[in-house]
Amino acid sequence: MKFAFIIDPIERLDPGHDTSVALMEAAQQLGHEVWITTAADLSVAGGQAYATLTPVILTPVDLIDGRWVAATPWYTLGDRQRLPLTDISAVFMRTDPPVTIPYLYATYVLDAVDPSQTLVVNSPAGLRAANEKMYALQFTEAIPDTIVSSDKEVIRDFVEQQGAGVLKPLGGKAGEGILFLESSDRNFNSLIEISTQRGQYPVMVQTYLPAAKEGDKRIIVLNGDPIGAVNRIPTGKEFRGNMAVGGRVAAVDITDRELDICRQLAPTLQRDGLIFVGIDIIGGYLTEVNVTSPTGIREIDRLNDVRLGHQVMDWVIHRVKTL
């Protein structure tokens, strides 16, 4: 089979961290062809989706003294070819957020892929529907107290009622722009004005969960089923646990409460074609549903001596055979 991965330029990827590389390695080790492209290299002609694709051969990372070590170089590229995506068994949309206008346009191109011939992970319609902050709001029994607003007074009232809050830009990623809010902060008004661009953009505000000090759990969900988890723990004076801002990672189990949250999400994720998802849970509450380019596989594999990439690719191969 041929598998295509729509990624950021490969030279920017970290083979010891990026889930996209783990998935590509797994596909190659299972005997399949791996091709890469970027969102800018997608096109439609005659009603059919095409991509300019480059075959890639990967040198898999090794686990040495508890960390992933990559060869130099860790990949070799072949010659670029323009191919119809009907020639590809599965296409993985793995461009990192934020979701920009070019990203949205790429999902429209992927709408032209014939789903009876090629599997797209995740569904382009699902990617458009699932803002990673807003999508969680439909699961009211799973989330903490939450509002979405651009109104300074609405936000202040909420924070005063909750005692403290966490503000999240709706289009943010990797912890960028997340703020801890207290109504007594002398900078409160300025923080809201900056975050909402003076009331033009709504933001999400959730009650502050003290359990965040113990970690922000990332659970990898495959077709609605949780397959692994990693805890991301804030370090130093940082209140965010995101790996991108220095959060420490640790092995962790999936609790009964978290299994129940996954069961709540599963039918909706399956309906929307969101096959490979990373959900974030703090203190037993769902805080985000990550669908664009969820990460965490490398850390889970390293800490638990598993190979989630192979599990994902086995599932994809089975699904492709049923198309």
Backbone hydrogen bonds, N-H to C=O, Kabsch-Sander energy under -0.5 kcal/mol:
donor,donor_aa,acceptor,acceptor_aa,energy
3,F,33,E,-2.4
4,A,90,A,-2.4
5,F,35,W,-2.2
6,I,4,A,-0.5
6,I,92,F,-3.1
7,I,5,F,-0.9
7,I,37,T,-2.6
12,R,9,P,-2.3
13,L,10,I,-1.5
17,H,14,D,-2.0
18,D,14,D,-3.2
22,A,18,D,-1.5
23,L,19,T,-2.4
24,M,20,S,-2.3
25,E,21,V,-2.9
26,A,22,A,-2.0
27,A,23,L,-2.3
28,Q,24,M,-2.3
29,Q,25,E,-2.8
30,L,26,A,-1.5
31,G,28,Q,-1.8
32,H,27,A,-2.2
33,E,1,M,-2.7
35,W,3,F,-2.8
36,I,54,T,-2.6
37,T,5,F,-2.1
41,D,38,T,-1.7
42,L,39,A,-1.3
43,S,50,Y,-2.2
45,A,48,Q,-2.5
48,Q,45,A,-1.7
49,A,112,A,-0.7
50,Y,43,S,-3.3
51,A,83,L,-2.1
52,T,41,D,-1.9
53,L,51,A,-0.9
53,L,81,Q,-3.5
54,T,36,I,-2.5
56,V,34,V,-2.4
57,I,76,T,-2.7
59,T,74,W,-2.6
62,D,69,V,-2.5
64,I,62,D,-0.8
64,I,67,R,-2.8
67,R,64,I,-1.2
69,V,62,D,-3.0
76,T,57,I,-2.2
78,G,55,P,-2.7
81,Q,53,L,-2.8
83,L,51,A,-2.6
83,L,81,Q,-0.7
85,L,49,A,-2.7
87,D,84,P,-2.1
88,I,85,L,-1.3
89,S,2,K,-2.2
90,A,2,K,-1.1
91,V,119,L,-3.1
92,F,4,A,-3.0
93,M,91,V,-0.6
93,M,121,V,-2.7
94,R,6,I,-2.4
94,R,92,F,-1.0
100,T,98,P,-1.0
104,L,100,T,-2.4
105,Y,101,I,-2.6
106,A,102,P,-2.0
107,T,103,Y,-1.6
108,Y,104,L,-1.6
109,V,105,Y,-1.9
110,L,106,A,-2.1
111,D,107,T,-1.0
112,A,109,V,-1.8
113,V,110,L,-1.6
117,Q,114,D,-2.0
118,T,114,D,-2.4
119,L,89,S,-2.2
121,V,91,V,-3.2
121,V,119,L,-0.5
122,N,120,V,-0.5
123,S,273,G,-2.4
127,L,123,S,-2.5
128,R,124,P,-1.8
129,A,125,A,-1.9
130,A,126,G,-1.8
131,N,129,A,-1.1
135,Y,131,N,-2.8
136,A,133,K,-0.7
137,L,134,M,-1.8
138,Q,135,Y,-1.1
139,F,136,A,-1.9
140,T,138,Q,-1.1
142,A,139,F,-2.0
143,I,139,F,-1.2
147,I,205,V,-2.5
149,S,203,V,-2.2
152,K,150,S,-0.6
155,I,151,D,-2.3
156,R,152,K,-2.6
157,D,153,E,-2.7
158,F,154,V,-2.0
159,V,155,I,-2.5
160,E,156,R,-2.7
161,Q,157,D,-2.1
162,Q,158,F,-2.2
163,G,159,V,-2.1
165,G,181,L,-2.3
166,V,206,Q,-2.8
167,L,179,L,-2.8
168,K,204,M,-3.2
170,L,202,P,-0.6
172,G,169,P,-1.4
176,E,173,K,-2.9
178,I,175,G,-1.5
179,L,167,L,-2.0
181,L,165,G,-3.5
181,L,179,L,-0.5
185,D,182,E,-1.9
188,F,185,D,-2.0
191,L,187,N,-2.8
192,I,188,F,-2.2
193,E,189,N,-2.6
194,I,190,S,-2.7
195,S,191,L,-2.4
196,T,192,I,-2.6
197,Q,193,E,-0.5
197,Q,194,I,-0.6
198,R,193,E,-3.1
200,Q,196,T,-1.5
200,Q,197,Q,-0.5
201,Y,196,T,-2.5
203,V,149,S,-2.3
204,M,168,K,-2.6
205,V,147,I,-2.8
206,Q,166,V,-2.4
207,T,145,D,-2.4
208,Y,164,A,-1.9
212,A,209,L,-2.7
213,K,210,P,-1.9
214,E,211,A,-1.7
215,G,211,A,-0.6
215,G,212,A,-0.8
216,D,232,R,-2.6
217,K,215,G,-0.6
217,K,281,I,-2.7
218,R,230,V,-2.9
219,I,217,K,-0.6
219,I,279,I,-2.7
220,I,228,G,-2.6
221,V,277,V,-3.4
222,L,225,D,-3.2
223,N,221,V,-0.6
223,N,275,I,-3.0
225,D,222,L,-2.0
227,I,220,I,-2.9
228,G,220,I,-0.9
230,V,218,R,-2.1
231,N,250,A,-2.7
232,R,216,D,-1.5
233,I,231,N,-0.6
233,I,248,R,-3.9
238,E,235,T,-1.9
245,V,242,N,-1.3
246,G,243,M,-1.7
247,G,242,N,-2.3
248,R,233,I,-2.9
250,A,231,N,-2.0
252,V,229,A,-0.5
255,T,253,D,-0.6
259,L,255,T,-2.2
260,D,256,D,-2.2
261,I,257,R,-2.0
262,C,258,E,-2.2
263,R,259,L,-2.0
264,Q,260,D,-2.0
265,L,261,I,-2.0
266,A,262,C,-2.3
268,T,265,L,-0.8
269,L,265,L,-2.5
270,Q,266,A,-2.6
271,R,267,P,-2.2
272,D,268,T,-2.0
273,G,270,Q,-1.1
274,L,269,L,-2.7
275,I,273,G,-1.3
277,V,221,V,-2.5
277,V,275,I,-0.6
278,G,290,N,-2.6
279,I,219,I,-2.5
280,D,288,E,-2.2
281,I,217,K,-2.5
282,I,285,Y,-2.4
285,Y,282,I,-1.7
286,L,142,A,-2.6
287,T,280,D,-3.0
288,E,280,D,-1.1
289,V,132,E,-1.9
290,N,278,G,-3.2
291,V,289,V,-0.5
298,R,17,H,-0.5
300,I,296,G,-2.4
301,D,297,I,-3.0
302,R,298,R,-2.3
303,L,299,E,-2.2
304,N,300,I,-1.9
305,D,301,D,-1.5
306,V,301,D,-0.8
310,H,307,R,-0.6
311,Q,307,R,-1.3
312,V,308,L,-2.7
313,M,309,G,-2.6
314,D,310,H,-2.6
315,W,311,Q,-1.8
316,V,312,V,-2.4
317,I,313,M,-2.9
318,H,314,D,-2.2
319,R,315,W,-2.5
320,V,316,V,-2.9
321,K,317,I,-1.9
322,T,318,H,-0.6
322,T,319,R,-1.2
323,L,320,V,-1.5
